[in-house]
Amino acid sequence: MSKTIFGGDHKHLVQVLTEARKASGLTQTELAKLVGKDQTYISIIERGQRRVDVLEFVALAKAMKADPARLFEQVLKRLSKRIVI
C-alpha cells in the first residue's frame, strides 16, 4: 500500500470519497472521465497523496450522483475534536 503524504484527519476525507465512489458503482477511470481528468487523478486522491479542495469535493460528489453536503457530513462525523492541518 502506498504511503500517504498527508496525515491525521485527511484520511477520513479520503475514506469517504473512496467509499462513495465504490457505492456509486464507478471505477476510478469512470469517475475521472466524468470530472474531465485522468484515472491517476482519482488514484492519487484515494492513496492520500493529493489534497482535495472544496470545489473538487463538490465536483466529485456530483459526478458520483451524491449530495456533497451529505458526504461532507460523513467526513465531519469522523474528524477528531482537534484537527491538525
MARMI-248272 format. One record per residue (C-alpha): x, y, z; residue in three letters. Coordinates in Angstrom, 3 decimals. Each point is the difference from the previous one (the first is absolute). Example, Ala and Ser with C-alpha at 12.3 -4.5 7.8 and 13.67 -1.06 7.14 Angstrom:
+----------+----------+----------+------+
|       xx |       yy |       zz | code |
+----------+----------+----------+------+
|   12.300 |   -4.500 |    7.800 |  ALA |
|    1.370 |    3.440 |   -0.660 |  SER |
+----------+----------+----------+------+
//
This chain:
+----------+----------+----------+------+
|       xx |       yy |       zz | code |
+----------+----------+----------+------+
|    0.000 |    0.000 |    0.000 |  MET |
|    1.244 |    3.435 |   -0.912 |  SER |
|    1.059 |    2.336 |    2.773 |  LYS |
|   -2.122 |    3.116 |    0.441 |  THR |
|    1.735 |    3.363 |    0.097 |  ILE |
|   -2.804 |    1.527 |    2.050 |  PHE |
|   -0.661 |   -1.184 |    3.517 |  GLY |
|   -2.665 |    0.326 |    2.596 |  GLY |
|   -3.575 |    0.652 |   -0.941 |  ASP |
|    0.681 |    0.208 |   -3.718 |  HIS |
|   -0.470 |   -3.767 |   -0.058 |  LYS |
|   -3.676 |    0.453 |    0.877 |  HIS |
|   -0.627 |    2.155 |   -3.049 |  LEU |
|    1.734 |   -2.602 |   -2.150 |  VAL |
|   -2.028 |   -2.828 |    1.548 |  GLN |
|   -3.321 |    1.772 |   -0.588 |  VAL |
|    0.832 |    0.774 |   -3.631 |  LEU |
|    1.246 |   -3.523 |   -0.662 |  THR |
|   -3.041 |   -1.590 |    1.642 |  GLU |
|   -2.324 |    2.296 |   -1.964 |  ALA |
|    1.680 |   -0.894 |   -3.281 |  ARG |
|   -0.303 |   -3.698 |    0.679 |  LYS |
|   -3.633 |    0.378 |    1.128 |  ALA |
|   -0.757 |    1.864 |   -3.227 |  SER |
|    1.292 |   -2.968 |   -1.985 |  GLY |
|    2.562 |    2.120 |   -1.817 |  LEU |
|    3.574 |   -0.980 |   -0.672 |  THR |
|    2.783 |    2.508 |    0.475 |  GLN |
|    0.197 |    0.354 |   -3.773 |  THR |
|   -3.732 |    0.635 |   -0.373 |  GLU |
|   -0.060 |    2.602 |    2.765 |  LEU |
|    3.068 |    1.714 |   -1.405 |  ALA |
|   -1.629 |    0.283 |   -3.425 |  LYS |
|   -3.121 |    1.514 |    1.537 |  LEU |
|    2.079 |    2.822 |    1.507 |  VAL |
|    2.242 |    0.407 |   -3.032 |  GLY |
|    3.112 |   -1.527 |    1.524 |  LYS |
|    2.219 |   -3.034 |   -0.440 |  ASP |
|   -0.355 |   -3.121 |    2.177 |  GLN |
|    3.212 |    0.880 |    1.808 |  THR |
|   -1.717 |    3.118 |    1.405 |  TYR |
|   -2.450 |   -2.201 |    1.933 |  ILE |
|    2.676 |   -2.522 |    0.915 |  SER |
|    2.243 |    2.661 |    1.506 |  ILE |
|   -2.917 |    1.362 |    2.045 |  ILE |
|   -0.985 |   -3.463 |    1.230 |  GLU |
|    3.578 |   -0.782 |    1.003 |  ARG |
|    0.074 |    3.151 |    2.113 |  GLY |
|    2.667 |    1.643 |   -2.123 |  GLN |
|   -2.075 |    2.963 |   -1.120 |  ARG |
|   -2.235 |    2.313 |    1.979 |  ARG |
|   -3.440 |    0.812 |   -1.333 |  VAL |
|   -1.283 |    3.558 |    0.122 |  ASP |
|   -3.669 |    0.758 |    0.634 |  VAL |
|   -0.855 |    0.553 |   -3.682 |  LEU |
|    1.621 |   -3.290 |   -0.975 |  GLU |
|   -1.919 |   -1.706 |    2.816 |  PHE |
|   -3.296 |    1.361 |   -1.340 |  VAL |
|    0.847 |   -0.972 |   -3.588 |  ALA |
|    0.945 |   -3.527 |    1.041 |  LEU |
|   -3.136 |   -0.407 |    2.111 |  ALA |
|   -2.256 |    1.194 |   -2.799 |  LYS |
|    1.742 |   -2.253 |   -2.511 |  ALA |
|   -0.800 |   -2.903 |    2.334 |  MET |
|   -3.606 |    1.257 |    0.237 |  LYS |
|    0.488 |    0.581 |    3.722 |  ALA |
|   -1.088 |    3.016 |    2.007 |  ASP |
|    3.202 |    1.894 |    0.840 |  PRO |
|   -1.429 |    1.244 |    3.309 |  ALA |
|   -0.893 |   -3.526 |    1.130 |  ARG |
|    3.402 |   -1.320 |   -0.992 |  LEU |
|    1.650 |    2.829 |    1.910 |  PHE |
|   -2.149 |   -0.823 |    3.043 |  GLU |
|    1.555 |   -3.464 |   -0.096 |  GLN |
|    3.451 |    1.562 |    0.010 |  VAL |
|   -0.903 |    2.276 |    2.922 |  LEU |
|   -1.264 |   -2.922 |    2.086 |  LYS |
|    3.366 |   -1.733 |   -0.327 |  ARG |
|    2.257 |    2.942 |    0.798 |  LEU |
|    1.912 |    0.364 |    3.235 |  SER |
|   -1.062 |    2.663 |    2.464 |  LYS |
|    3.207 |    1.830 |   -0.705 |  ARG |
|    0.905 |    0.084 |   -3.670 |  ILE |
|    3.640 |    0.396 |   -0.919 |  VAL |
|    0.659 |    1.535 |   -3.414 |  ILE |
+----------+----------+----------+------+
//
